[in-house]
Protein backbone atom coordinates (compact mmCIF):
# COMPACT_ATOMS: atom_id res chain seq x y z
CA UNK A 1 0.00 0.00 0.00
CA UNK A 2 1.38 3.42 -1.00
CA UNK A 3 2.32 5.72 1.87
CA UNK A 4 0.28 8.89 2.41
CA UNK A 5 1.82 11.97 0.81
CA UNK A 6 2.62 13.44 4.21
CA UNK A 7 4.75 10.38 5.05
CA UNK A 8 6.71 10.18 1.79
CA UNK A 9 10.46 10.63 1.92
CA UNK A 10 12.20 13.51 0.15
CA UNK A 11 12.95 12.70 -3.49
CA UNK A 12 16.69 12.79 -4.16
CA UNK A 13 18.90 12.76 -7.25
CA UNK A 14 19.83 9.04 -6.80
CA UNK A 15 16.12 8.20 -6.56
CA UNK A 16 15.42 9.98 -9.86
CA UNK A 17 18.51 8.57 -11.56
CA UNK A 18 17.30 5.02 -10.83
CA UNK A 19 13.88 5.59 -12.39
CA UNK A 20 14.22 3.71 -15.66
CA UNK A 21 10.88 2.29 -16.76
CA UNK A 22 12.51 -0.73 -18.39
CA UNK A 23 13.73 -1.65 -14.91
CA UNK A 24 10.19 -1.51 -13.56
CA UNK A 25 10.24 2.00 -12.12
CA UNK A 26 7.20 4.25 -12.17
CA UNK A 27 7.39 7.19 -14.61
CA UNK A 28 8.86 10.42 -13.24
CA UNK A 29 6.30 13.20 -12.74
CA UNK A 30 7.86 16.65 -13.16
CA UNK A 31 6.09 20.03 -13.24
CA UNK A 32 7.25 23.64 -13.22
CA UNK A 33 6.61 26.06 -10.38
CA UNK A 34 7.97 29.53 -9.75
CA UNK A 35 6.78 30.55 -6.27
CA UNK A 36 5.94 29.31 -2.79
CA UNK A 37 2.14 28.89 -3.19
CA UNK A 38 2.35 26.77 -6.33
CA UNK A 39 5.33 24.83 -4.97
CA UNK A 40 3.24 23.85 -1.94
CA UNK A 41 0.29 22.85 -4.11
CA UNK A 42 2.17 20.70 -6.60
CA UNK A 43 4.24 19.13 -3.82
CA UNK A 44 1.02 18.19 -2.02
CA UNK A 45 -0.19 16.62 -5.28
CA UNK A 46 2.69 14.15 -5.11
CA UNK A 47 4.95 15.22 -7.99
CA UNK A 48 8.48 13.81 -7.96
CA UNK A 49 10.30 16.83 -9.35
CA UNK A 50 9.64 20.57 -9.40
CA UNK A 51 11.44 22.43 -12.16
CA UNK A 52 12.07 26.11 -11.55
CA UNK A 53 12.28 26.77 -15.26
CA UNK A 54 13.59 29.81 -17.07
CA UNK A 55 10.13 29.78 -18.62
CA UNK A 56 9.40 32.10 -15.70
CA UNK A 57 10.51 34.78 -18.15
CA UNK A 58 7.41 34.14 -20.25
CA UNK A 59 5.00 32.82 -17.63
CA UNK A 60 5.71 35.14 -14.67
CA UNK A 61 7.80 38.09 -15.86
CA UNK A 62 5.96 38.78 -19.13
CA UNK A 63 8.85 38.47 -21.60
CA UNK A 64 8.44 36.92 -25.02
CA UNK A 65 11.16 34.30 -24.50
CA UNK A 66 13.54 32.85 -21.90
CA UNK A 67 16.57 34.86 -22.98
CA UNK A 68 15.76 37.84 -20.74
CA UNK A 69 15.97 35.79 -17.55
CA UNK A 70 19.05 36.50 -15.43
CA UNK A 71 20.73 34.49 -12.70
CA UNK A 72 19.35 36.83 -10.03
CA UNK A 73 15.81 36.08 -11.25
CA UNK A 74 16.42 32.37 -10.98
CA UNK A 75 17.98 32.66 -7.52
CA UNK A 76 14.95 34.55 -6.19
CA UNK A 77 12.40 32.10 -7.61
CA UNK A 78 14.39 28.99 -6.68
CA UNK A 79 14.42 30.20 -3.08
CA UNK A 80 10.67 30.72 -3.08
CA UNK A 81 10.01 27.23 -4.50
CA UNK A 82 12.49 25.55 -2.15
CA UNK A 83 10.75 27.10 0.84
CA UNK A 84 7.40 25.81 -0.37
CA UNK A 85 8.23 22.19 -1.17
CA UNK A 86 8.39 19.34 1.30
CA UNK A 87 9.09 16.17 -0.69
CA UNK A 88 9.86 16.94 -4.34
CA UNK A 89 13.30 17.33 -5.87
CA UNK A 90 13.94 20.94 -6.92
CA UNK A 91 15.70 21.45 -10.27
CA UNK A 92 16.85 24.94 -11.26
CA UNK A 93 17.33 26.00 -14.86
CA UNK A 94 20.62 27.72 -15.55
CA UNK A 95 19.70 30.84 -17.53
CA UNK A 96 21.16 31.84 -20.86
CA UNK A 97 24.85 32.87 -20.71
CA UNK A 98 25.31 31.54 -17.17
CA UNK A 99 27.20 28.44 -18.43
CA UNK A 100 28.19 29.21 -22.03
CA UNK A 101 31.59 30.89 -21.68
CA UNK A 102 33.72 29.27 -18.98
CA UNK A 103 33.36 25.99 -17.05
CA UNK A 104 34.53 27.59 -13.79
CA UNK A 105 31.97 30.36 -14.18
CA UNK A 106 29.31 27.72 -14.90
CA UNK A 107 30.12 25.90 -11.67
CA UNK A 108 30.10 29.14 -9.69
CA UNK A 109 26.70 30.12 -11.11
CA UNK A 110 25.33 26.64 -10.40
CA UNK A 111 26.47 26.99 -6.80
CA UNK A 112 24.40 30.18 -6.45
CA UNK A 113 21.29 28.21 -7.41
CA UNK A 114 22.12 25.45 -4.93
CA UNK A 115 22.66 28.01 -2.17
CA UNK A 116 19.21 29.39 -3.00
CA UNK A 117 17.67 25.95 -2.41
CA UNK A 118 18.02 23.87 -5.59
CA UNK A 119 18.99 20.22 -5.34
CA UNK A 120 20.46 20.22 -8.84
CA UNK A 121 20.60 22.30 -12.02
CA UNK A 122 19.51 21.87 -15.63
CA UNK A 123 21.24 23.23 -18.72
CA UNK A 124 20.60 23.04 -22.45
CA UNK A 125 22.79 21.61 -25.21
CA UNK A 126 24.90 18.58 -26.03
CA UNK A 127 28.61 18.17 -26.76
CA UNK A 128 29.29 21.90 -26.59
CA UNK A 129 28.16 21.89 -22.97
CA UNK A 130 29.99 18.81 -21.73
CA UNK A 131 32.81 20.95 -20.32
CA UNK A 132 30.29 22.91 -18.24
CA UNK A 133 28.56 19.69 -17.16
CA UNK A 134 31.85 18.14 -16.04
CA UNK A 135 32.88 21.27 -14.10
CA UNK A 136 29.53 21.49 -12.32
CA UNK A 137 29.50 17.77 -11.50
CA UNK A 138 33.09 18.09 -10.22
CA UNK A 139 31.75 20.69 -7.79
CA UNK A 140 29.37 17.98 -6.47
CA UNK A 141 26.31 19.59 -8.07
CA UNK A 142 24.10 17.16 -10.02
CA UNK A 143 23.18 18.17 -13.58
CA UNK A 144 20.12 17.41 -15.71
CA UNK A 145 20.63 17.80 -19.45
CA UNK A 146 18.19 19.16 -22.04
CA UNK A 147 18.18 18.26 -25.75
CA UNK A 148 15.93 18.67 -28.77
CA UNK A 149 14.03 21.93 -28.85
CA UNK A 150 16.20 24.07 -26.59
CA UNK A 151 14.45 27.43 -26.06
CA UNK A 152 17.68 29.31 -25.31
CA UNK A 153 18.73 28.49 -28.90
CA UNK A 154 15.53 29.91 -30.42
CA UNK A 155 17.36 32.33 -32.71
CA UNK A 156 19.82 29.71 -33.97
CA UNK A 157 16.95 27.27 -34.60
CA UNK A 158 14.84 29.87 -36.38
CA UNK A 159 11.95 29.52 -33.97
CA UNK A 160 10.36 26.91 -31.77
CA UNK A 161 10.50 23.93 -34.12
CA UNK A 162 10.41 20.16 -33.67
CA UNK A 163 13.97 18.81 -33.83
CA UNK A 164 15.38 15.56 -35.21
CA UNK A 165 12.88 15.00 -38.01
CA UNK A 166 15.53 13.87 -40.51
CA UNK A 167 17.77 10.86 -39.91
CA UNK A 168 21.09 12.72 -39.71
CA UNK A 169 19.71 15.14 -37.10
CA UNK A 170 18.11 12.29 -35.18
CA UNK A 171 21.36 10.29 -35.02
CA UNK A 172 23.22 13.42 -33.94
CA UNK A 173 20.77 13.92 -31.08
CA UNK A 174 21.29 10.31 -29.94
CA UNK A 175 25.04 10.94 -29.89
CA UNK A 176 24.56 14.21 -27.98
CA UNK A 177 22.51 12.38 -25.33
CA UNK A 178 25.21 9.73 -24.91
CA UNK A 179 27.81 12.50 -24.55
CA UNK A 180 25.79 14.16 -21.79
CA UNK A 181 25.50 10.85 -19.94
CA UNK A 182 29.26 10.31 -20.18
CA UNK A 183 29.86 13.86 -18.94
CA UNK A 184 27.93 13.05 -15.77
CA UNK A 185 24.28 14.09 -16.26
CA UNK A 186 21.88 12.11 -14.08
CA UNK A 187 18.92 12.56 -16.47
CA UNK A 188 18.04 14.29 -19.73
CA UNK A 189 14.98 16.28 -20.80
CA UNK A 190 13.92 15.64 -24.41
CA UNK A 191 11.78 18.46 -25.79
CA UNK A 192 9.98 18.70 -29.12
CA UNK A 193 11.28 15.56 -30.85
CA UNK A 194 9.47 12.74 -32.70
CA UNK A 195 8.32 9.97 -30.39
CA UNK A 196 10.40 7.32 -32.23
CA UNK A 197 13.55 9.36 -31.62
CA UNK A 198 12.72 9.80 -27.94
CA UNK A 199 12.17 6.06 -27.68
CA UNK A 200 15.59 5.41 -29.26
CA UNK A 201 17.37 7.84 -26.94
CA UNK A 202 15.61 6.40 -23.90
CA UNK A 203 16.74 2.91 -24.92
CA UNK A 204 20.35 4.03 -25.43
CA UNK A 205 20.77 5.69 -22.05
CA UNK A 206 21.20 4.22 -18.59
CA UNK A 207 19.97 7.50 -17.10
CA UNK A 208 16.27 8.45 -17.33
CA UNK A 209 14.76 10.69 -19.98
CA UNK A 210 11.98 13.15 -19.22
CA UNK A 211 9.82 14.17 -22.16
CA UNK A 212 7.98 17.32 -23.08
CA UNK A 213 6.48 16.99 -26.51
CA UNK A 214 8.48 13.78 -26.98
CA UNK A 215 5.83 11.07 -26.83
CA UNK A 216 5.03 8.39 -24.25
CA UNK A 217 8.24 6.32 -24.29
CA UNK A 218 10.34 8.54 -22.02
CA UNK A 219 11.00 7.62 -18.40
CA UNK A 220 9.01 10.63 -17.22
CA UNK A 221 7.06 13.67 -18.34
CA UNK A 222 7.18 17.41 -17.61
CA UNK A 223 4.77 20.23 -18.40
CA UNK A 224 4.65 23.93 -17.61
CA UNK A 225 2.15 24.27 -14.77
CA UNK A 226 0.43 27.35 -16.15
CA UNK A 227 -0.12 25.63 -19.51
CA UNK A 228 -1.66 22.62 -17.76
CA UNK A 229 -3.95 24.90 -15.70
CA UNK A 230 -5.02 27.21 -18.52
CA UNK A 231 -3.28 30.24 -17.02
CA UNK A 232 -0.63 31.17 -19.61
CA UNK A 233 -1.13 33.95 -22.15
CA UNK A 234 0.60 32.02 -24.93
CA UNK A 235 -1.35 29.50 -27.01
CA UNK A 236 -0.71 26.03 -25.58
CA UNK A 237 1.68 23.86 -27.64
CA UNK A 238 0.30 20.71 -29.25
CA UNK A 239 1.80 18.50 -26.54
CA UNK A 240 -0.05 20.23 -23.67
CA UNK A 241 -3.14 18.64 -22.14
CA UNK A 242 -5.28 21.17 -20.27
CA UNK A 243 -6.47 19.70 -16.98
CA UNK A 244 -8.28 22.81 -15.76
CA UNK A 245 -9.21 26.34 -16.81
CA UNK A 246 -7.98 28.08 -13.69
CA UNK A 247 -7.47 31.35 -15.56
CA UNK A 248 -11.20 31.58 -16.27
CA UNK A 249 -12.00 30.76 -12.64
CA UNK A 250 -9.68 33.51 -11.37
CA UNK A 251 -11.08 36.12 -13.75
CA UNK A 252 -14.65 35.24 -12.84
CA UNK A 253 -13.91 35.34 -9.09
CA UNK A 254 -12.22 38.75 -9.30
CA UNK A 255 -15.08 40.06 -11.44
CA UNK A 256 -17.59 38.99 -8.76
CA UNK A 257 -15.48 40.71 -6.10
CA UNK A 258 -15.49 43.90 -8.17
CA UNK A 259 -19.27 43.74 -8.55
CA UNK A 260 -19.72 43.32 -4.80
CA UNK A 261 -17.45 46.27 -4.00
CA UNK A 262 -19.19 48.57 -6.48
CA UNK A 263 -22.64 47.51 -5.23
CA UNK A 264 -21.72 47.99 -1.57
CA UNK A 265 -22.08 44.29 -0.76
CA UNK A 266 -18.44 43.92 0.30
CA UNK A 267 -17.30 44.14 3.01
CA UNK A 268 -20.33 43.00 4.96
CA UNK A 269 -20.98 42.36 8.64
CA UNK A 270 -19.02 39.10 8.55
CA UNK A 271 -15.90 40.74 7.10
CA UNK A 272 -15.85 43.76 9.49
CA UNK A 273 -14.36 44.31 12.97
CA UNK A 274 -16.94 45.55 15.50
CA UNK A 275 -16.60 48.24 18.14
CA UNK A 276 -17.68 48.00 21.76
CA UNK A 277 -20.65 50.07 22.95
CA UNK A 278 -18.23 52.23 24.95
CA UNK A 279 -16.17 52.97 21.85
CA UNK A 280 -19.26 53.68 19.80
CA UNK A 281 -20.53 56.10 22.43
CA UNK A 282 -17.19 57.84 22.62
CA UNK A 283 -16.92 58.17 18.86
CA UNK A 284 -20.48 59.45 18.64
CA UNK A 285 -19.67 62.08 21.27
CA UNK A 286 -16.49 63.17 19.56
CA UNK A 287 -14.24 61.97 22.39
CA UNK A 288 -10.55 62.00 21.58
CA UNK A 289 -8.61 59.17 23.14
CA UNK A 290 -5.05 60.13 24.00
CA UNK A 291 -2.07 57.83 23.68
CA UNK A 292 -1.61 54.58 21.81
CA UNK A 293 -3.49 51.31 22.02
CA UNK A 294 -3.76 49.63 25.37
CA UNK A 295 -3.76 45.99 26.46
CA UNK A 296 -6.17 43.86 24.46
CA UNK A 297 -6.27 46.31 21.56
CA UNK A 298 -4.13 44.21 19.23
CA UNK A 299 -5.65 43.47 15.84
CA UNK A 300 -7.19 40.00 15.74
CA UNK A 301 -7.28 38.23 12.40
C-alpha positions in Angstrom: 0.0 0.0 0.0 1.4 3.4 -1.0 2.3 5.7 1.9 0.3 8.9 2.4 1.8 12.0 0.8 2.6 13.4 4.2 4.7 10.4 5.0 6.7 10.2 1.8 10.5 10.6 1.9 12.2 13.5 0.2 13.0 12.7 -3.5 16.7 12.8 -4.2 18.9 12.8 -7.2 19.8 9.0 -6.8 16.1 8.2 -6.6 15.4 10.0 -9.9 18.5 8.6 -11.6 17.3 5.0 -10.8 13.9 5.6 -12.4 14.2 3.7 -15.7 10.9 2.3 -16.8 12.5 -0.7 -18.4 13.7 -1.6 -14.9 10.2 -1.5 -13.6 10.2 2.0 -12.1 7.2 4.2 -12.2 7.4 7.2 -14.6 8.9 10.4 -13.2 6.3 13.2 -12.7 7.9 16.6 -13.2 6.1 20.0 -13.2 7.2 23.6 -13.2 6.6 26.1 -10.4 8.0 29.5 -9.8 6.8 30.5 -6.3 5.9 29.3 -2.8 2.1 28.9 -3.2 2.4 26.8 -6.3 5.3 24.8 -5.0 3.2 23.9 -1.9 0.3 22.9 -4.1 2.2 20.7 -6.6 4.2 19.1 -3.8 1.0 18.2 -2.0 -0.2 16.6 -5.3 2.7 14.2 -5.1 5.0 15.2 -8.0 8.5 13.8 -8.0 10.3 16.8 -9.3 9.6 20.6 -9.4 11.4 22.4 -12.2 12.1 26.1 -11.5 12.3 26.8 -15.3 13.6 29.8 -17.1 10.1 29.8 -18.6 9.4 32.1 -15.7 10.5 34.8 -18.1 7.4 34.1 -20.3 5.0 32.8 -17.6 5.7 35.1 -14.7 7.8 38.1 -15.9 6.0 38.8 -19.1 8.9 38.5 -21.6 8.4 36.9 -25.0 11.2 34.3 -24.5 13.5 32.8 -21.9 16.6 34.9 -23.0 15.8 37.8 -20.7 16.0 35.8 -17.5 19.0 36.5 -15.4 20.7 34.5 -12.7 19.3 36.8 -10.0 15.8 36.1 -11.3 16.4 32.4 -11.0 18.0 32.7 -7.5 15.0 34.5 -6.2 12.4 32.1 -7.6 14.4 29.0 -6.7 14.4 30.2 -3.1 10.7 30.7 -3.1 10.0 27.2 -4.5 12.5 25.5 -2.2 10.8 27.1 0.8 7.4 25.8 -0.4 8.2 22.2 -1.2 8.4 19.3 1.3 9.1 16.2 -0.7 9.9 16.9 -4.3 13.3 17.3 -5.9 13.9 20.9 -6.9 15.7 21.4 -10.3 16.9 24.9 -11.3 17.3 26.0 -14.9 20.6 27.7 -15.5 19.7 30.8 -17.5 21.2 31.8 -20.9 24.8 32.9 -20.7 25.3 31.5 -17.2 27.2 28.4 -18.4 28.2 29.2 -22.0 31.6 30.9 -21.7 33.7 29.3 -19.0 33.4 26.0 -17.0 34.5 27.6 -13.8 32.0 30.4 -14.2 29.3 27.7 -14.9 30.1 25.9 -11.7 30.1 29.1 -9.7 26.7 30.1 -11.1 25.3 26.6 -10.4 26.5 27.0 -6.8 24.4 30.2 -6.5 21.3 28.2 -7.4 22.1 25.5 -4.9 22.7 28.0 -2.2 19.2 29.4 -3.0 17.7 26.0 -2.4 18.0 23.9 -5.6 19.0 20.2 -5.3 20.5 20.2 -8.8 20.6 22.3 -12.0 19.5 21.9 -15.6 21.2 23.2 -18.7 20.6 23.0 -22.5 22.8 21.6 -25.2 24.9 18.6 -26.0 28.6 18.2 -26.8 29.3 21.9 -26.6 28.2 21.9 -23.0 30.0 18.8 -21.7 32.8 20.9 -20.3 30.3 22.9 -18.2 28.6 19.7 -17.2 31.8 18.1 -16.0 32.9 21.3 -14.1 29.5 21.5 -12.3 29.5 17.8 -11.5 33.1 18.1 -10.2 31.7 20.7 -7.8 29.4 18.0 -6.5 26.3 19.6 -8.1 24.1 17.2 -10.0 23.2 18.2 -13.6 20.1 17.4 -15.7 20.6 17.8 -19.4 18.2 19.2 -22.0 18.2 18.3 -25.8 15.9 18.7 -28.8 14.0 21.9 -28.9 16.2 24.1 -26.6 14.5 27.4 -26.1 17.7 29.3 -25.3 18.7 28.5 -28.9 15.5 29.9 -30.4 17.4 32.3 -32.7 19.8 29.7 -34.0 17.0 27.3 -34.6 14.8 29.9 -36.4 12.0 29.5 -34.0 10.4 26.9 -31.8 10.5 23.9 -34.1 10.4 20.2 -33.7 14.0 18.8 -33.8 15.4 15.6 -35.2 12.9 15.0 -38.0 15.5 13.9 -40.5 17.8 10.9 -39.9 21.1 12.7 -39.7 19.7 15.1 -37.1 18.1 12.3 -35.2 21.4 10.3 -35.0 23.2 13.4 -33.9 20.8 13.9 -31.1 21.3 10.3 -29.9 25.0 10.9 -29.9 24.6 14.2 -28.0 22.5 12.4 -25.3 25.2 9.7 -24.9 27.8 12.5 -24.5 25.8 14.2 -21.8 25.5 10.8 -19.9 29.3 10.3 -20.2 29.9 13.9 -18.9 27.9 13.0 -15.8 24.3 14.1 -16.3 21.9 12.1 -14.1 18.9 12.6 -16.5 18.0 14.3 -19.7 15.0 16.3 -20.8 13.9 15.6 -24.4 11.8 18.5 -25.8 10.0 18.7 -29.1 11.3 15.6 -30.9 9.5 12.7 -32.7 8.3 10.0 -30.4 10.4 7.3 -32.2 13.6 9.4 -31.6 12.7 9.8 -27.9 12.2 6.1 -27.7 15.6 5.4 -29.3 17.4 7.8 -26.9 15.6 6.4 -23.9 16.7 2.9 -24.9 20.4 4.0 -25.4 20.8 5.7 -22.1 21.2 4.2 -18.6 20.0 7.5 -17.1 16.3 8.5 -17.3 14.8 10.7 -20.0 12.0 13.2 -19.2 9.8 14.2 -22.2 8.0 17.3 -23.1 6.5 17.0 -26.5 8.5 13.8 -27.0 5.8 11.1 -26.8 5.0 8.4 -24.3 8.2 6.3 -24.3 10.3 8.5 -22.0 11.0 7.6 -18.4 9.0 10.6 -17.2 7.1 13.7 -18.3 7.2 17.4 -17.6 4.8 20.2 -18.4 4.7 23.9 -17.6 2.2 24.3 -14.8 0.4 27.4 -16.1 -0.1 25.6 -19.5 -1.7 22.6 -17.8 -4.0 24.9 -15.7 -5.0 27.2 -18.5 -3.3 30.2 -17.0 -0.6 31.2 -19.6 -1.1 33.9 -22.1 0.6 32.0 -24.9 -1.3 29.5 -27.0 -0.7 26.0 -25.6 1.7 23.9 -27.6 0.3 20.7 -29.2 1.8 18.5 -26.5 -0.1 20.2 -23.7 -3.1 18.6 -22.1 -5.3 21.2 -20.3 -6.5 19.7 -17.0 -8.3 22.8 -15.8 -9.2 26.3 -16.8 -8.0 28.1 -13.7 -7.5 31.4 -15.6 -11.2 31.6 -16.3 -12.0 30.8 -12.6 -9.7 33.5 -11.4 -11.1 36.1 -13.7 -14.7 35.2 -12.8 -13.9 35.3 -9.1 -12.2 38.8 -9.3 -15.1 40.1 -11.4 -17.6 39.0 -8.8 -15.5 40.7 -6.1 -15.5 43.9 -8.2 -19.3 43.7 -8.6 -19.7 43.3 -4.8 -17.4 46.3 -4.0 -19.2 48.6 -6.5 -22.6 47.5 -5.2 -21.7 48.0 -1.6 -22.1 44.3 -0.8 -18.4 43.9 0.3 -17.3 44.1 3.0 -20.3 43.0 5.0 -21.0 42.4 8.6 -19.0 39.1 8.6 -15.9 40.7 7.1 -15.9 43.8 9.5 -14.4 44.3 13.0 -16.9 45.5 15.5 -16.6 48.2 18.1 -17.7 48.0 21.8 -20.6 50.1 22.9 -18.2 52.2 24.9 -16.2 53.0 21.8 -19.3 53.7 19.8 -20.5 56.1 22.4 -17.2 57.8 22.6 -16.9 58.2 18.9 -20.5 59.5 18.6 -19.7 62.1 21.3 -16.5 63.2 19.6 -14.2 62.0 22.4 -10.5 62.0 21.6 -8.6 59.2 23.1 -5.0 60.1 24.0 -2.1 57.8 23.7 -1.6 54.6 21.8 -3.5 51.3 22.0 -3.8 49.6 25.4 -3.8 46.0 26.5 -6.2 43.9 24.5 -6.3 46.3 21.6 -4.1 44.2 19.2 -5.6 43.5 15.8 -7.2 40.0 15.7 -7.3 38.2 12.4 
